[in-house]
Amino acid sequence: MNARSSIPFVVGQWVRGEKFYGRSSQLEEVLEGQRNCVWLLGTRRVGKTSLLKQLEHLTASSPERGYFPVFWDFQGTDDPAELHGDFADTLLDAEERLEFLGIPLEEVEADDLFVSLGKLRRKLQAKGLSLLLLCDEVEELIHLNRKAPALLRKLRRAMQSREGVRSVLASSIRLWALAEQRDDTSPFLHGFTPPLYIQTLSDDEARGLIRQEQLPSDRRPNFDGETVELIRERCANHPYLIQLVCKRCLELGDIEEACEEVATDRMVSYFFSVDFDMLSTAERDVIHLIAEQTAATSKSIQQDLPLDSGAVGSSLHRLEHLGLIRRDSGRRFRLPNYFFRRWLAELSSSRPRPTAVAVPPVNDPEQTLVRDPRLGVLDGRYELQLKLGTGATGVVYKAYDTLLGVKIAVKVLKDEYADNEEALERFRQEIVLSRDIGHSNILRVYHLGQSDGKTYITMQLVEGQTLARLLATDGPLFEARIVSLATQLADALAAAHARQVLHRDIKPQNIMVDALDNVCVTDFGLARVIGHPGITRGGLFLGTPYYTSPEQANLGPLDGRSDLYSLGLILYELAVGRRPFEADSTQEILDLHRHTPAPDPRARRPDLSPAFSELILRCLEKDPARRFADAESLGRALRELGV
């Protein structure tokens, strides 16, 4: 290996053109894929900005691709005024390319970025082009959401609900915070999930980067094959680390000395620590355990950490997608990056083994949770052990029923619901209906009680996540998995409809999925017994607009086929990764349900089988008579798919 006077490697800055290597599948997904909203998610220094810059370079230099790229850097944008000002600066950067198209900057400028976006989109459409929004450092929107949530909702609609716009977000995992928004519309990230994970390079891409194969032969570094493989393996194909090691190696003339310098580089330690701090406690504990065991299986992790199987599974899933862990030939999890292992070893030397109270594995019924004494005992009977989350109506806890000796869930209602007699009547109805239906795929609700000024509901404990969360992290799903989930949901609806009970609010947030992919339908608060008026006032739309049926949108009479339409919407989203209908307002969404045929799922995901695609579209027929006759018929059709 010979050092050269001109070192071709770029460290710590974005690259494009001849300096950009790999990422062909991600580039194709963004430019040619079916999704108009893409979230590029990865760790620090993995090349997210470079990918955006390469997209800008490719589309600006090849107008035949049909895009006009605008690179929008959100760094430091934590104030509404700054958001508008930064977009104005973004347009200024694109002024020369706009004028080349015959679009003077003053024709698209405006004090309000949304007015400016609209003008720009229309001008580009007149030129036969789509606006390609390339948004970097988007985690800054977390701060903006705290200050101006209405502005963030408006930005979401501008990015997601307009023809002629393709929006690409790039961020670290910190942006997941916006998946938990609680307001009157979908969370900001809904249309952008599941994310397109930006991992390390492939083996061949990493070799090409090390050898600088896109440069003329006389400008390439002279690394022998053994050195190339050593660099690639120690860096685990991480592009930043590869360039740093290669640069140091050319400067020092010794690969081992270069690796030692990189391993002790404070900047490398800094970006490892920032990424690590962004992970959840469960994810950090999983990484520490894999490091201790060198290679670990999900079973060994489950045995050694105080986490439930759902937490272990979701942690492994995300860590693998981020490239922080990798499976070896024996399907065991390892930490592939030599430099990350070195950093972690130093961190672990002063770290106590985790002993925090958490949920035991679901396959160990004899193990009893240790109660967190700070949460207390409710009504002298229910030991509150772990806060599971906060929803629209109250706070849900994992609890232990000391009288019956079983684990349950307890929801402590918010005051506005505890003091509302109509809301309480809904909860009472849910208890009666869940007991009456009595199906394994329908959540069992046990008791509505009051104690010490608190109103609470006890119910079956499902150790897992909502289907909405599963969609955000895993979707779109494999067809066989969707069919399995859908069959259970059809069975649950068949049981409810057999008791003349309509759910009327079937949506991903009302479906729980455990670690074994067993599903459970929840929230029968809007349910109605067919032929009975129920407790709602007539003439009012009830339900969730994105998951409502045409007849529900029309305030017409309903039967079980209305729930099947809602289920069809969910199946579409599970298969494609996005809802079939999106719009800016509730009225527009309802009109789409009433009049617009659902797009063919195979147009957005060609690998779906024709039979499954036809099944989804049959559920989504506007005329109930053209859908499946009932949930039982749908269940049979799903089983006949044989996937």
C-alpha positions in Angstrom: 0.0 0.0 0.0 1.4 3.4 -1.0 0.5 6.7 0.5 -0.4 9.4 -2.0 0.0 13.1 -1.9 -3.6 13.5 -2.6 -5.9 11.6 -0.3 -9.3 10.9 -2.0 -11.3 10.2 1.1 -13.8 12.7 2.5 -14.3 12.6 6.3 -17.2 14.4 8.1 -18.8 16.1 5.1 -21.5 15.1 2.7 -20.5 13.8 -0.7 -22.2 13.3 -4.1 -21.3 12.5 -7.7 -18.0 10.6 -8.1 -17.5 10.6 -4.3 -20.8 9.0 -3.6 -20.9 5.2 -3.4 -23.7 2.6 -3.2 -27.3 3.2 -2.0 -28.7 2.2 -5.4 -31.7 0.5 -3.9 -32.6 3.5 -1.7 -32.1 5.9 -4.6 -34.5 3.8 -6.7 -37.0 3.6 -3.9 -37.1 7.3 -3.5 -37.3 8.2 -7.2 -39.2 5.3 -8.7 -41.1 3.8 -5.7 -44.9 4.1 -5.2 -44.5 6.2 -2.1 -44.6 10.0 -2.3 -43.6 10.4 1.3 -40.3 8.7 2.4 -38.6 8.9 5.7 -34.8 8.1 5.6 -33.9 6.9 9.1 -30.4 6.1 10.3 -27.8 6.7 12.9 -25.4 9.6 12.8 -22.7 9.8 10.1 -24.2 6.9 8.2 -24.7 9.1 5.1 -28.3 10.5 5.3 -27.3 14.0 4.1 -25.1 12.5 1.4 -28.0 10.5 0.1 -30.2 13.6 0.0 -27.4 15.5 -1.8 -27.0 12.7 -4.3 -30.8 12.7 -5.0 -30.5 16.5 -5.6 -27.5 15.9 -7.9 -29.2 13.2 -9.9 -32.5 15.0 -10.4 -31.0 18.4 -11.1 -28.6 17.0 -13.7 -31.3 14.8 -15.3 -34.5 16.8 -15.7 -36.0 13.9 -17.7 -36.5 12.1 -14.4 -39.4 14.6 -13.9 -38.3 16.2 -10.6 -37.2 19.7 -9.5 -35.2 19.1 -6.2 -35.2 21.5 -3.3 -32.8 20.8 -0.4 -34.3 22.1 2.8 -32.1 22.0 5.9 -34.2 22.1 9.2 -31.2 22.4 11.5 -31.8 25.1 14.0 -35.5 25.5 12.9 -37.3 25.4 16.3 -39.4 28.5 15.8 -42.4 29.2 13.4 -40.8 32.4 12.1 -37.5 30.5 11.4 -39.4 27.8 9.5 -40.8 30.3 7.1 -37.5 32.1 6.8 -35.5 29.0 6.2 -37.8 28.0 3.4 -37.2 31.4 1.8 -33.5 30.8 2.0 -34.0 27.4 0.5 -35.7 28.9 -2.5 -32.9 31.5 -2.8 -30.4 28.6 -3.1 -32.5 27.2 -6.0 -32.9 30.6 -7.8 -30.5 29.9 -10.6 -32.2 26.5 -11.5 -35.6 28.1 -11.3 -34.6 30.9 -13.7 -33.2 28.3 -16.1 -36.7 26.9 -16.2 -38.1 30.4 -16.8 -39.5 30.8 -13.3 -38.4 34.1 -11.7 -37.9 33.8 -8.0 -40.3 36.6 -7.2 -43.1 34.5 -8.8 -42.8 31.8 -6.1 -41.6 33.9 -3.1 -44.0 34.7 -0.2 -43.8 35.5 3.5 -45.8 32.3 4.2 -44.0 29.2 3.2 -47.3 27.4 2.5 -48.2 30.0 0.0 -44.8 29.8 -1.5 -44.9 26.0 -1.7 -48.3 26.2 -3.5 -47.0 28.6 -6.0 -43.8 26.6 -6.6 -45.7 23.4 -7.0 -48.1 24.9 -9.6 -45.4 26.5 -11.6 -43.4 23.2 -11.7 -46.5 21.3 -12.7 -47.0 23.6 -15.6 -43.4 22.7 -16.7 -44.2 18.9 -16.4 -42.2 18.6 -13.2 -42.9 17.4 -9.6 -41.4 19.2 -6.6 -38.9 16.9 -4.8 -38.6 18.2 -1.2 -35.3 16.9 0.3 -35.6 17.7 4.1 -32.5 17.2 6.3 -32.2 17.3 10.1 -36.0 16.9 10.5 -35.8 16.0 14.2 -35.8 19.8 14.8 -39.5 19.6 14.2 -39.9 18.0 17.6 -39.1 21.5 19.1 -41.5 23.1 16.7 -44.3 20.7 17.6 -44.0 21.9 21.2 -44.4 25.5 20.2 -46.8 25.4 17.3 -48.5 22.0 16.8 -51.0 23.5 14.4 -48.2 24.6 12.2 -46.8 21.1 12.1 -50.1 19.7 11.1 -50.3 22.2 8.3 -46.8 21.2 7.2 -47.7 17.5 7.2 -50.7 18.2 4.9 -48.5 20.3 2.6 -46.0 17.5 2.3 -48.3 14.5 2.1 -51.6 15.5 0.6 -50.7 17.3 -2.6 -50.1 16.0 -6.2 -46.9 17.1 -7.7 -44.9 16.8 -4.5 -42.6 14.1 -3.4 -41.3 14.6 0.2 -38.2 13.0 1.6 -37.3 13.4 5.3 -33.9 12.4 6.7 -33.4 12.2 10.5 -32.0 10.2 13.4 -34.2 8.0 15.5 -35.1 10.9 17.7 -37.8 11.8 15.2 -39.8 8.8 16.4 -41.2 11.2 19.1 -43.5 12.7 16.4 -45.1 9.3 16.0 -46.7 9.7 19.4 -48.5 13.0 18.7 -51.8 13.3 20.4 -54.1 15.7 18.6 -57.2 15.8 16.3 -55.4 14.5 13.2 -52.9 11.8 12.3 -49.4 12.1 13.8 -46.9 13.9 11.6 -45.1 10.7 10.7 -48.1 8.6 9.8 -47.7 9.1 6.0 -44.0 8.6 6.2 -43.9 5.3 8.0 -42.6 2.7 7.8 -39.2 4.4 7.5 -36.6 3.5 4.8 -33.7 2.6 7.1 -30.3 3.8 5.9 -27.9 1.2 7.1 -24.2 0.6 6.4 -23.1 -0.3 2.8 -23.2 -3.7 1.3 -19.9 -5.7 1.1 -19.3 -4.8 -2.6 -20.3 -1.1 -2.0 -17.8 -0.9 0.9 -15.1 -2.5 -1.2 -15.8 0.0 -4.0 -15.5 2.9 -1.5 -12.2 1.7 0.0 -10.7 1.2 -3.5 -12.3 4.4 -4.8 -13.3 2.6 -7.9 -15.1 5.6 -9.4 -11.8 7.5 -9.7 -9.3 7.1 -12.5 -6.9 4.3 -11.7 -3.9 6.7 -11.1 -5.8 8.4 -8.4 -6.9 5.4 -6.4 -5.3 4.2 -3.2 -3.2 1.1 -3.5 -4.7 -1.1 -0.8 -4.1 -4.8 -1.2 -7.0 -7.3 -0.9 -6.2 -8.3 2.7 -6.2 -4.7 3.8 -9.5 -3.9 2.0 -11.2 -6.8 3.9 -9.7 -5.8 7.2 -11.0 -2.2 6.9 -14.4 -3.4 5.7 -14.9 -5.9 8.5 -13.6 -3.7 11.3 -15.8 -0.8 10.1 -18.7 -3.2 9.5 -19.2 -1.3 6.1 -19.9 2.0 7.9 -19.1 4.7 5.3 -17.8 7.4 7.7 -15.6 4.9 9.6 -14.3 3.5 6.3 -13.2 6.9 5.0 -11.7 7.8 8.4 -9.7 4.6 8.7 -8.6 4.8 5.0 -7.4 8.4 5.4 -5.5 7.6 8.6 -4.0 4.5 7.0 -2.7 6.5 4.0 -1.3 9.2 6.3 0.4 6.7 8.7 1.3 3.9 6.4 0.1 1.3 8.9 -3.4 -0.2 9.1 -3.2 -1.3 12.8 -1.9 2.1 13.9 -4.7 3.8 11.9 -7.3 1.6 13.6 -6.0 2.4 17.0 -6.1 6.1 16.3 -9.7 5.8 15.1 -10.7 3.7 18.2 -9.5 6.4 20.5 -10.7 9.4 18.4 -12.9 11.6 20.6 -15.2 12.5 17.7 -15.9 8.8 17.0 -16.7 8.3 20.7 -19.0 11.3 20.5 -21.1 10.1 17.7 -21.4 6.6 19.2 -22.5 8.1 22.5 -25.1 10.4 20.8 -26.6 7.5 18.9 -26.6 5.2 21.9 -28.3 7.8 24.1 -31.1 8.1 21.5 -32.0 4.4 22.0 -34.6 3.2 24.4 -33.5 1.7 27.8 -34.6 -1.7 26.5 -32.5 -1.3 23.3 -29.4 -0.2 25.3 -29.8 -3.2 27.6 -30.1 -5.6 24.6 -26.9 -4.2 23.1 -25.0 -4.5 26.4 -26.2 -8.1 26.8 -25.1 -9.0 23.2 -21.7 -7.5 23.9 -21.4 -9.6 27.1 -22.4 -12.8 25.4 -20.5 -12.0 22.2 -23.3 -13.8 20.3 -26.9 -14.0 21.7 -30.2 -15.4 20.6 -33.6 -13.8 21.3 -34.2 -16.6 23.8 -31.0 -15.9 25.7 -31.8 -12.2 25.8 -35.3 -12.9 27.0 -34.0 -15.1 29.8 -31.3 -12.6 31.0 -33.2 -9.3 30.8 -36.3 -8.2 32.7 -38.2 -7.4 29.6 -41.3 -8.9 28.0 -41.1 -10.7 24.7 -42.7 -7.8 22.8 -40.1 -5.4 24.1 -37.2 -7.8 23.2 -38.6 -8.4 19.7 -39.2 -4.8 18.8 -35.8 -3.8 20.2 -34.0 -6.5 18.1 -36.0 -5.5 15.0 -35.1 -1.8 15.2 -31.4 -2.4 16.2 -31.0 -4.8 13.3 -32.6 -2.3 10.8 -30.3 0.4 12.1 -27.3 -1.8 11.5 -26.2 -1.8 15.1 -26.6 -5.6 15.4 -26.3 -8.3 12.8 -27.2 -12.0 12.6 -24.4 -14.4 12.0 -24.7 -17.7 10.0 -26.2 -19.4 13.1 -28.9 -16.7 13.3 -27.3 -15.3 16.5 -27.1 -11.6 17.1 -23.6 -9.9 17.2 -22.2 -6.4 17.3 -20.5 -6.2 13.9 -18.6 -3.0 14.4 -15.1 -3.3 16.0 -15.0 0.4 16.9 -18.4 0.3 18.4 -17.5 -2.7 20.5 -14.3 -1.0 21.7 -16.4 2.1 22.7 -19.0 0.0 24.4 -16.5 -2.0 26.4 -15.2 1.2 28.0 -18.8 2.3 28.7 -19.7 -1.1 30.2 -16.8 -1.2 32.5 -18.5 1.3 34.9 -22.1 0.1 34.1 -24.1 -2.0 36.7 -26.1 -4.8 35.3 -29.8 -3.7 34.8 -32.1 -4.6 37.6 -35.0 -2.4 36.9 -38.5 -3.7 37.4 -40.1 -4.8 34.1 -42.4 -7.3 32.6 -41.6 -11.0 32.8 -41.7 -13.2 29.7 -45.2 -14.0 28.7 -44.4 -17.7 28.5 -43.6 -17.9 32.2 -47.0 -17.8 34.0 -45.5 -18.6 37.4 -43.3 -15.5 37.5 -44.9 -12.6 39.4 -44.1 -9.0 38.8 -42.5 -7.0 41.5 -44.7 -4.0 42.2 -43.4 -0.4 41.9 -44.4 0.9 45.4 -44.6 4.5 44.0 -47.7 3.6 41.9 -49.7 2.3 44.9 -52.7 -0.1 45.3 -56.0 0.8 43.8 -59.3 0.1 45.6 -57.4 -2.1 48.1 -57.0 -4.8 45.5 -55.1 -3.9 42.3 -51.4 -3.4 42.6 -50.3 -1.0 39.9 -47.0 -2.3 38.7 -46.0 -0.5 35.5 -47.4 2.5 33.5 -48.1 1.2 30.0 -49.1 4.5 28.4 -51.5 7.4 28.2 -54.4 7.4 25.8 -57.3 9.8 25.0 -59.4 8.6 27.8 -57.0 7.8 30.6 -53.8 6.2 31.8 -53.3 2.4 31.5 -51.3 0.4 34.0 -50.1 -3.2 34.2 -51.5 -4.4 37.5 -51.9 -7.5 39.7 -55.3 -8.5 41.0 -54.4 -9.6 44.6 -57.9 -11.2 45.1 -57.8 -13.5 42.0 -54.0 -13.7 41.7 -53.8 -12.7 38.0 -52.2 -10.0 35.9 -54.6 -7.5 34.4 -54.7 -4.0 32.8 -56.2 -1.1 34.7 -57.2 2.2 33.0 -57.6 5.2 35.3 -60.0 7.6 33.5 -59.3 11.2 33.0 -61.5 13.5 35.0 -63.4 14.8 31.9 -64.5 11.2 31.2 -65.0 10.1 34.8 -67.5 13.1 35.3 -69.3 12.5 32.0 -72.3 10.2 32.4 -72.6 9.5 28.6 -68.9 8.5 28.5 -69.4 6.2 31.5 -72.4 4.6 29.8 -70.2 3.8 26.9 -67.7 2.1 29.2 -70.5 0.1 30.8 -71.8 -0.9 27.4 -68.3 -2.1 26.4 -68.2 -4.3 29.5 -71.5 -5.9 28.7 -70.7 -6.4 25.0 -67.3 -7.9 25.6 -68.7 -10.4 28.1 -71.6 -11.2 25.8 -69.4 -11.9 22.8 -66.8 -13.8 24.7 -64.3 -14.4 21.9 -60.5 -14.9 22.3 -59.8 -12.2 19.7 -61.9 -9.6 21.5 -60.5 -7.8 24.6 -62.3 -8.8 27.8 -63.4 -5.8 29.9 -64.2 -6.8 33.5 -65.2 -4.0 35.8 -66.0 -0.3 36.1 -65.2 1.0 39.6 -64.5 4.0 41.7 -62.0 4.5 44.5 -60.5 7.5 46.3 -62.0 9.9 43.7 -60.7 7.8 40.8 -62.8 6.0 38.2 -61.1 3.0 36.7 -61.7 0.1 34.3 -60.1 -3.3 34.7 -59.6 -5.4 31.6 -57.6 -8.3 30.0 -53.8 -7.6 29.8 -52.4 -7.9 26.3 -48.6 -7.8 26.3 -47.8 -6.4 23.0 -48.5 -3.3 20.8 -51.2 -1.7 18.8 -51.5 -2.5 15.1 -50.8 1.2 14.5 -47.5 0.9 16.2 -46.7 -2.3 14.3 -47.5 -0.6 11.1 -45.2 2.3 12.0 -42.2 0.0 12.8 -42.7 -3.1 10.6 -45.1 -2.2 7.8 -45.8 -3.0 5.1 -46.0 -6.7 6.2 -45.5 -9.9 4.3 -48.6 -11.2 2.8 -48.7 -14.4 4.8 -48.5 -12.4 8.0 -51.3 -10.0 7.0 -53.5 -13.0 6.1 -52.9 -14.5 9.5 -53.8 -11.3 11.3 -56.8 -10.7 9.1 -58.2 -14.1 9.6 -58.2 -13.5 13.4 -59.8 -10.1 12.9 -62.5 -11.6 10.7 -63.2 -14.3 13.3 -63.6 -11.6 16.0 -66.0 -9.6 13.9 -67.9 -12.8 13.0 -68.4 -13.4 16.7 -69.5 -9.9 17.4 -71.9 -9.8 14.4 -73.4 -13.1 15.5 -74.4 -11.3 18.6 -75.8 -8.5 16.5 -73.0 -6.1 17.6 -71.4 -3.7 15.2 -68.0 -2.3 16.3 -68.2 0.9 14.1 -64.7 2.0 14.9 -62.4 -0.6 13.5 -58.9 1.0 13.1 -55.3 0.1 13.8 -55.3 1.9 17.2 -58.1 -0.4 18.4 -56.3 -3.6 17.6 -53.6 -5.1 19.8 -51.0 -7.6 18.6 -48.9 -9.7 21.0 -45.5 -11.1 20.6 -46.9 -14.3 18.9 -49.0 -12.2 16.5 -52.3 -13.0 18.2 -54.7 -10.1 17.7 -57.3 -8.6 20.0 -60.0 -6.1 19.1 -60.5 -3.4 21.7 -62.7 -0.4 22.3 -66.3 -1.3 21.8 -67.3 2.2 23.1 -68.9 3.1 19.8 -70.4 -0.3 19.2 -74.2 -0.6 18.6 -76.5 -3.6 18.7 -78.1 -3.9 15.3 -81.7 -2.7 15.4 -81.3 -0.7 18.6 -80.8 3.1 18.7 -77.9 3.0 21.1 -76.8 5.9 23.2 -75.7 8.3 20.5 -77.6 11.2 19.0 -78.9 10.6 15.5 -77.6 12.7 12.6 -74.0 12.8 13.9 -71.0 11.2 12.2 -69.3 8.7 14.6 -66.1 6.8 14.0 -62.7 7.6 12.6 -62.8 9.3 9.1 -59.9 7.4 7.7 -61.4 4.1 8.5 -65.1 4.7 8.0 -67.4 3.1 5.5 -69.4 4.9 2.8 -72.7 4.2 4.4 -71.3 5.4 7.8 -70.1 8.6 6.1 -73.6 9.0 4.7 -75.2 8.5 8.2 -77.1 5.6 6.7 -78.2 2.3 8.2 -75.4 -0.1 9.0 -74.8 -3.8 9.2 -71.8 -6.0 9.6 -70.5 -5.2 6.1 -69.6 -1.7 7.4 -67.1 -3.2 9.7 -65.7 -5.3 6.8 -65.1 -2.1 4.8 -63.1 -0.7 7.7 -61.2 -4.0 8.0 -60.5 -3.7 4.2 -58.9 -0.3 4.8 -56.6 -1.8 7.4 -55.6 -4.7 5.1 -54.8 -2.2 2.4 -52.6 -0.3 4.8 -50.9 -3.4 6.1 -50.1 -4.5 2.5 -49.1 -1.2 1.0 -47.8 0.8 4.0 -50.2 3.7 3.4 -53.9 4.3 3.5 -55.8 4.2 0.2 -57.4 7.6 0.8 -55.6 10.8 2.1 -56.9 14.3 2.1 -56.7 17.6 4.0 -60.0 17.6 5.8 -62.6 15.2 7.3 -65.1 16.2 4.7 -62.7 15.4 1.8 -61.9 12.0 3.3 -65.6 11.2 3.7 -66.2 12.2 0.1 -63.4 9.8 -1.1 -65.0 7.0 0.9 -68.4 7.8 -0.7 -67.4 8.2 -4.3 -63.8 7.2 -5.2 -62.8 3.6 -5.9 -59.9 2.3 -3.9 -56.6 2.1 -5.9 -55.4 -1.4 -6.7 -52.9 -2.5 -4.0 -50.8 -4.2 -6.7 -50.2 -0.9 -8.4 -48.4 0.2 -5.3 -47.0 -3.2 -4.3 -46.6 -5.6 -7.3 -45.5 -8.6 -5.3 -49.0 -9.1 -3.8 -50.9 -12.1 -5.1 -53.8 -11.2 -7.4 -56.2 -13.2 -5.2 -55.2 -11.2 -2.0 -55.4 -7.9 -3.9 -58.9 -8.8 -5.2 -60.0 -9.8 -1.6 -59.0 -6.4 -0.3 -60.8 -4.5 -3.1 -63.9 -6.6 -2.5 -63.9 -5.5 1.1 -63.6 -1.9 -0.2 -66.6 -1.9 -2.6 -68.7 1.2 -2.2 -71.9 -0.9 -2.4 -72.2 -3.2 0.6 -74.0 -5.8 -1.5 -70.7 -6.2 -3.5 -68.6 -6.9 -0.4 -68.4 -10.2 1.4 -71.8 -11.2 2.8 -70.5 -11.3 6.3 -67.3 -11.7 8.3 -67.6 -15.5 8.3 -67.5 -15.5 4.5 -64.4 -13.2 4.6 -62.7 -15.5 7.1 -63.3 -18.5 4.7 -61.9 -16.5 1.8 -58.8 -15.7 3.8 -58.2 -19.3 4.7 -58.6 -20.4 1.1 -55.7 -18.1 0.1 -53.5 -20.8 1.6 -50.5 -18.5 2.3 
